[in-house]
Amino acid sequence: MQKNGLRSWLPPFLTLMLLSAALLVLAWVVDYLIIHRFWITLTAIVPALLVLQHGLYLYLFKPKITRDVNAAVEPQAQGRREQPSAKDSAFMHDYVRRTSFREQAQAQTDRAYSFTAISLGYFLPTLLTALGGLVPAYLLANPEALQVLNIQDPAGVILGALGAYVYVIMMLGERTFQRDISTGSAAWSAVQLFLGPVLGGVVAEVLLPNSQLTYFTKQVIYFFAGLAPRPIVSFITRTVQRFFADGQAVPTLKIIPLQTIRGITQRVEDRLYEEGITDGYMLAMANPIRLNKDTPFDLRQIVAWIDECLLYALVPDIAAALQKDGISGAIDLAYYWEMGNNGTPDKNKIKALAKRINVNEEMLEDIVRRFNEDAQVQLIWSMYQSLGDN
């Protein structure tokens, strides 16, 4: 929904400012009661303030799909024909259907950027991140508190907490610069602030008490357990899996590597992994609205990636041949079904395309029809037509 004028964004802005003030009051109360080092306490809630700031940015300022869907005009009508009349039944059918998908995209956008969705996605993690940040603050100010836990080497807990804080503040700082704090990274920040001291303590208590490591090496490992807990846990997991999977056959995976899609680099692939998208099949059926909200990538780029992935996912055997012929993605192929008069299939062009890529004409015609009827193809097609208004 579009936020225009002072009156529209002032209430949520004031709400967020009150929440920021509430965080500062919470930090002061905690410091007054148990920490007694205010600058340490204030530093501890910086990650929470970064998460809160991004929630404010998403709700008020990030560009969204906002368009009068009733004024939408089909591409056939733009510069090539007049607004479709009721007599052109085939053309009107596609016009109405495309308009329906635009309405669905707008409805998804309204839900994704609503104050309720932003509150659950960012304001709750803000509170958890603040509480998680106060853990290393308390341990730094009161290291004697670890004595009640009877931990053999308290340095593991303290350094693990510091490692977690360093990672979270670096990650959130970089992502704030890129406008890329997702709901997942916000929640993970809170989790890591709690996980760091726990994993550091486990490493100190269980894995390293009898090892022949130098003092410096042990301290580095404790810090690394908080800084990068995933490699530590993954190392243990792989070791156990190799033990149990010894001699078993490894199944062949059918995947579309993300970096085979144009424009997806290693950095982009890593970012998509964070959203749970690990291959091209998953990206083909991803929700473009959610990806646009949770990642820094432009909506045009997301739609283009999904468009190409759909081509490889639905017709993997001829996708490369189609791209060599200039069919960049699913939208281009689906458009063959509307290239004739009044939005009807142009079977002559489909036949010519089948001849050029050396496939059966009837099979290609059926593929084009199915592409034109596919809901995901229609959704990104309707969104692509709306992008020019942003």
C-alpha positions, 0 to 999 in steps of 0.5 A: 500500500502506498504511504503518501504524506505526513499523516500516513507514515507518522503513526507507525514512525512514532510507534517505532520511535516509542519501541526504540525508547522502550529498548533503551529503558529496558537496557537501563533497567537491566543495567541498573539491576544486574549489569552496572556497566551502562556503556557495555549495556548500551553496546549490547543492544546495538544489534537490536536497534539495527534490526528495528531500523530495517523494519522501519525502512521496509514498512515506510520506504522500500519500493513496492508494487503499487498499481491501479490494476483496473488501468492495466493494459495488455502488452498487445494493446500497448502501441500495437492495438487499441484497448480490447473490446468485448467482441475480442473474446480470446483477447479479453479472456487473457486480459482479464486473467492477467489482470486477476494475477496482477490483483493477486500480486498486489494482495500479496504485497499488501500482506507482506508489507503490512504493519502486522507482518513487519511487526512479527518479522522484525519487532519480535526479533528486535526484542529477542536480539536485545535480550541476546545481546545483554547476555555477553554484556552481563558475562563481561561485567560479572564473570564470577556468575559462571562459578555457580555453573561449575564450568571448568574453563569459564573463558569458553563461555565468555569468548563464545559470547564475544565471538557471537556478538562480533559476528552479529554486529558485523553481519547486521552492519554490512546488511544495513548498508545494503538494506538486506536484513531479512526476517531470517537474519534478524531471528538468527542474530538473536539465536546466535547471541544465545548460541555463542556462549552455550557452544563456547561452553560446550567446547570448553567443557566437553571437547577440549579439556584434555587436549594438548593445545596451547592456551592461545589456540584454545582461546581462538577456538572458543572465540570461533565457536561463537563467531562461526557456530555452523562450521563447528556443528557441521564438522561434528555432523559430517564426522558422525554421518561418515561413520554411519554412511560408510559403504552406502550408495549415494543417490544421484541428485536432480538439481539445477545449480543456481549459478547456471542461471544468468546473473547468479554469482556465488554471493547471490547464491549464498544469499538465496541459500539463506532464504531456503532456495538451494537450486533452480527448481526451488527458485522457479516456484519461489514467491517473488514478493517475499524475495523482494521484501527479504532480499536486496535484489531488484524485483525486475532481477528476481522476476528474470531469474524465476522466468529463466528457472521456469524454462529449465524446470519445466522443459529441461531437455530443450531449454538450452536450445530455446535460449539459443533461439532467443527464448530467454525464459518462460514468458517468451515461450508462453507468449507464442500462444497469444501471438495470433489474431485477438490473442490466439495461438500462432501455430505457424510460428510455433511450427517454425520454432519447432523446426529450428530447435528440432523438436516435434511440432505437436509436442512443442505446441502442447508445451507452449499451451501449458506454459501459457496456462501455468499459474507461476508463469502468469504471475511473473508475467503480470508482475513484469508488465507492472514493473514500469510503473515503479 
